[in-house]
Amino acid sequence: MFDGSLNGKLTASGELRWGRHLTFRPDKLGVAIALLAVYGALSPFATMRANRIVRGESLGMLSALPTWAGWLLAFTVLGAASVALSRSPAVARFLAAALALAMLIVCVGLSGTFLAPADNAYARISPASGFWLLLFTFSLLATDSITRMRPSPVLRLVYLATAVGLVYLTLVSGIWDGLSVMKEYSARADVFWTEASRHLALALGSLFAAMLAGLPLGVLCERVPALRAGVLNTLNLIQTIPSIALFGILIGPLGWVAVNVPGASAIGIRGIGMAPAFVALFLYSLLPVVANTVAGLNGVPGATREAARGIGMTSAQRLFRVELPLALPVILTGIRIVLVQNIGLATIAALIGGGGFGTFVFQGLGQTATDLVLLGALPTVALAFVSAVILDALIEMNRTVAVNKRAA
Amino acid sequence: MSKGIPHVLRAGLLALLLAFLLTPQTFEPLLKPLVQANAPAIYNQGSLLSLTIQHLTIVLVATLAATIVAVSLAILVSRPIGAEFLPLSRSLVNIGQTFPPVAVLALAVPVLGFGEKPTLVALFLYGLLPIFENTLTGLTTLPPAVMEAARGTGMTGLQRLLKIEVPLAMPVILAGIRLSVVISLATATIGSTVAAKTLGEVIIAGLQTNNLAFVLQGGLIVGALAMLIYDGLSAVEQRLSTRA
């Protein structure tokens, strides 16, 4: 156990010596957390600007919030930092982190309504470095305490669902409406959801296409060793071509297909737009799917295969009932890599008119409007994070199932 | 697989790349069919060679910085004094890899402005993860018998680290650096969307003027660089692991 409440007797010998000289032994990570928290609390909490592109004025925690809220936030931050500093149990550390995060999220919204005069539609309030630093610090504390509690995969999914639910409630409740990012959102709410669905269609669609093609190809490669090196090397080569170039290179061939193949343009194949982005993501996705299918099947113990053959299973039965289920955790690991990678790469589709959250990122970069960049970047990061947690939990569940099966 | 053929291919690829970078005009007839009648077939808004050198410099600087930081951090958390940070570092590596490079790049711009700096920062942060992960794996999965023997001969902690642990973990560390370099080479092209001088400039110019030849040459130069560097580092790794 990595529990913070461990006493000196049980820790490594190096620490015991260190502990003898000190009566108060702070948690080492807690020291880092506390330093970051103090620095974050003293840094600017919010930025106020006359309109969306001019440089702004930075305000500290106490001047960016109503007096009571400013002090409440300051005390919460310091309190949570001192819980982190002492060798407190993981649950207490988690609750302290959660409380600090909740306060931060509510207070940043409050500063939006507090700083912007109600009749001024141009003024922009955005979170400043202090807010981001505190958010990072307490997310770190939350991550550490969750890691120390070692939750089961199911429990991790419950935590994730709770967090997503809370973020959703915050967004719907309107407490963030005074913030600049939300103003950028409300100015283009329709477009946002169109781009969101395109982003998902690109990332998930190309993943499914890659699974449809990659799983059989992986099985084939495992059966026919002569094919394996050639296929894997080709897929490796594709990975070295930078994404913006691959997207661009595909514009030509797909444009040709759209013009010359009857019916192709009717189903949405064009030289620019989503089609080349989809094909590029599909090509990048193939390597992890195929390589992990091969690796997973290779990892099935010879004795297990022999036993399956011994009880008279046909080769198809062996594949679907024995080998693929045992290879599943490794295959899922490949799918996790693909999904997270595709969600990130889909932002680049915007450069060739393929849509997705990248549209806001690149528009924002072009207009030097940071809040517009955030409108594209934050959902992308959130989406990638949520899919990684879900797939990690699935992988772990399948691994325990596979181990139990093997033991049985 | 026989070793002779890849050697020939590698040398051929290197020769082709150098020929293209030094005398791009000789390849014009090859790329001409890809562009409209009056459009240039070879990038003409700057020297391909100097862009390539700038591209490689950015990747080199970012990777060096990432290697120094990642290896030191991994050494720290694998010692008894940093053991408390070990579970957290594993989670952080896992979470960090979910951050898309474009998001890192775009979020660095408001802080650092346009140009090389946000690209360097994005490449540095993105390069940290594979190196840290591999160094940690290498240092924490050494055979216990070897560690016991080293301790038995009376080596100090520092001696064990420098003479036993790091040399034994070196192939795995190098594999992490190799992965990081290949990712950085491709990601650096995106840096040109925020005005960094990289080969991405060629590709973006091609996308903007609908010039397939530009897109192709930019993409293929980066691809060739990635292949050659990947291959070169793999060779170094193999030599190290056979010696170890």
Interface residues (C-beta under 8 A of the other chain):
Chain A: F2 A12 S13 G14 E15 D27 K28 L29 L140 T143 D144 I146 T147 R148 A229 L237 Q239 T240 I241 P242 S243 I244 A245 L246 G248 I249 I251 G252 V340 I343 G344 L345 T347 I348 L351 I352 G358 V361 F362 G364 L365 T370 V373 L374 G376 A377 T380 V381 A384 F385 S387 A388 D392
Chain B: M1 L34 P80 I81 G82 A83 E84 F85 L86 P87 L88 R90 S91 L92 N94 I95 Q97 T98 F99 P100 P101 V102 A103 A106 L107 V109 P110 V182 L185 A186 T187 T189 I190 T193 V194 G200 I203 I204 G206 L207 L212 V215 L216 G218 G219 L220 V222 G223 A226 M227 Y230
